[in-house]
């Protein structure tokens, strides 16, 4: 980690809760529920999209490796095509991670510093790869959104319009459910109805506000 990164991390005094979970677990729904209680968040997936926008060095590296066919007609990254290339090929996935993860990390630090000035006692860093990518170093607690794997698959199929094999490949590339739960400080069960989710978020909000003031 560079000295600039260390300084930036040291300046983030607000309690940071890392929210993670497998694809289709409902991380965004959890973040929005906290948001309704006045809590800000940064989505690592959004930062990941920012670092591959046209003109960004990561996109140039991707085009150099895969050719211009990896772009859509408007010059933006064809994310579905890229996903199909990397999730069945560990070598390509590791290459992409080396290109993008340091840039994503810097973007997260920038956004977390902005949230720090928002006045809330804590904030969220929402990331599917919180544990795998080393982003856990940026948070004070880990909140895992947990659902059974078959529910992950059915939700993702309905949401993204991809085939089952691709969803299973994505799940296989993420930390196993057992490893996420072992790393968790807190767990939300998102396998039931929305009210059950909101009740859990409300309880955790009280807990995090108390922790932030200690």
Secondary structure as UniProt FT lines:
FT   HELIX           3..11
FT   STRAND          15..20
FT   TURN            23..24
FT   HELIX           27..35
FT   TURN            36..38
FT   STRAND          41..43
FT   HELIX           44..50
FT   TURN            51..52
FT   TURN            54..55
FT   HELIX           57..66
FT   HELIX           68..70
FT   TURN            73..74
FT   HELIX           79..86
FT   TURN            87..88
FT   HELIX           90..116
FT   TURN            117..118
FT   STRAND          122..126
FT   TURN            128..133
FT   HELIX           135..138
FT   STRAND          141..146
FT   HELIX           149..160
FT   HELIX           164..173
FT   HELIX           177..183
FT   STRAND          186..189
FT   HELIX           194..212
//
